[in-house]
Amino acid sequence: MQRSQIIAAIEHAKSVLRVHGFHLPPFAYWTPEEWRRKGEECDEIRACKLGWDVTDFASGDFARVGLTAFTIRNGGAAAPYARTVYCEKAMIVGEGQRTPMHCHAVKQEDIICRAGGNLICQVYNRGADGRLDDSEVSVSLDGIARHVPAGHRFVVRPGGSIRLTPFLYHEFYAEPGTGTAII
């Protein structure tokens, strides 16, 4: 991605978050000049890789396959910042934009639709061969156990959540016509 696209994505994310009253830590708004003046007092931010992340997942088409995220908390860093493996992010998913199908080997994710548009989350189990499996999928949707066919698409509305366990394949995107989703 070009630097201008990254800056535009971050500015758009800030605007969407502001409209919905979602506040980020002060360092989310520091300019490059302010960052250059920061010293060792900000080592924890750097070591824990907190801050903005904009990706097109190597697609070359951020508007269709991309994500803007702000990492608020991130565990697993080296001493002296080591802590329980835990992460909290604010992710901005634009209409027409998706995060490709993937799974995590270690972490569990609680995807919470915080505000904005509805989030569609499609799920599959991981087969023994590492590929998508056609077996029934079990997830927790707003704390309620659900058992659905492979490939089921959940609609997660603002305030709702879905728990994604390790090795559960998932893809998500903002439901068309409902606006940008904040998760």
N, C-alpha and C positions, 0 to 999 in steps of 0.2 A: 504494500500500500504506500501511496505517496504521503509525505508529511502533511500536506494540506488536507487530505482526506481524514487523517487521524485527528488533526486539530478540529476539523468540522464535526466529526463524530463525537468528540469529547464535549464540544460546545453545545451540540444538540442534546446530549445526555444531561448536561448541567441544566439546560432549559426545561427538559421534561421533568427532571427531579424537582426543580424549583416549583413548577406548576402544581405538582402533587404534594408539596410540603415535605419532601424527603431530604433530610439534611445530611451532609457528609462532613467529615473532619476538616478542619481548616486547611490542611496541606493539600486537599483536593483542588484548591483554588490558587495555590502559589504559582507564580510565574516562573519561567526558566531562570530569570535573574535572581528571584528570591531563593530558588533551590541552590543556585551556585554559592550564595552567601551562607547557606546552612552548613554547620560543622558536625562534629561527633554527637551533638545532642539529638540528631536525627538518624543516628545509626540503626536504631530499631526499625524505623520505617524502611530503610534500605535493606537491612538483613532479612526482614520478613516479607519483602517484595510487596509492600502495600502500595496502593495507588491505581492509576489508570492502566487498562489493557484494552486495546482495540485490535480485533483480528478479522480477517476475511477467510481464515482457515485455508490459506493458500489457494483460494478459489479465483482470486482476481476479480471478484464481483461482490464487494462488501454489501451492497444494497439487497442482494438475494441470499448470500451465505456469509453471515458475519455476526459479530457481537461486540458490544461495548460494555465493559465491566469495570467496577471500581472495587478493589480488594480493601475491605475495612479492617479485617483481622485475618491473620494467617499463622497457624501453628506449624511446628515441625522445623523451625529455624535452628541454627546452631547456637550453642551457648554464647553469650549469656542470655539470649532471647528465647531459648528453648521453652516450649510449652506443649501441652497436649495438642495432638493433631486436630486442628479445628480451623475452619475457615468461614468467613462471612463476607459475602459480596453483594453489591447492588449491580444487577445486570439489566441493561436496557435492550429490549428486543423490538425492533421496528416492524411495522406491518410489511409483509412480503419478505421478511428476513428470517432465516432459520439457522439453528445450530445443528450441524450434521449429526447423524446417528453415531453414538459412541457409548462406551461404558468405562467405568473406573474399577481398577483391580482392588483397591484398598478402601477408598472412602465411600461413605454413605452421604447422599445429598438430600437435604430437605429443600425442595424448590417451593418457595412461597411467592405467590403472585401478590405483590404488595399494592399495586395501583395500576391505573391505566387500563389497557385492553386485556382481554382474556388470553390465556396462554394455552396452546394445544401441546400436549406431551404424548408422544407415541412410544410404546414400550414393547420390548421383546426380551426373553431370557437369552442368555449366552449358552450356546450349545457346547458339547464336549470338544468340538473342532474349532471353537472360538468364534463361530459365525452365529447369525441370528437363528434362533430356534423357534419351532412352531408350537411349543408347549404352552400351556396355560400360565399366565403371569399373575403373580400376587404382589400387590402394593398396598400401601396405606394412603388413603385419600382423606385428608382432614381427620386423621386418627381412626378412620373406619377401614377395616380390612376389605379389600376388593380382590376378586379373582376374575380375570378377564381373558379372552382369547389373545394369542400373539398378535401384535400389530395394533392393538386397541389404542384409540386416540382419546385421551382424557381432556376435557375442557376444565381448566383451572381458572376460576374467576377471581377477581381481586379479593383478597382475604383468605383464599383457599390455598391448600398445599398438597404436595405429593411427595412421598418419601421414596427415594430411589436407592436401593441397596447395591453393594458391590456386584459387579458383573451383570447388572441389569442394563441392557442397551436402551438408550433413549435419544429422542430427537425432539426439539421443541421450537415453536414459532408463535408469533402473535396471531390470534385468530383474525382473519381478514374482516375489515369493517368495524373492528372494536378499538382500534388505536394502538399506539405503542404500549407494550407491557413492561412494567418494572417488576423484576423478580429478584 
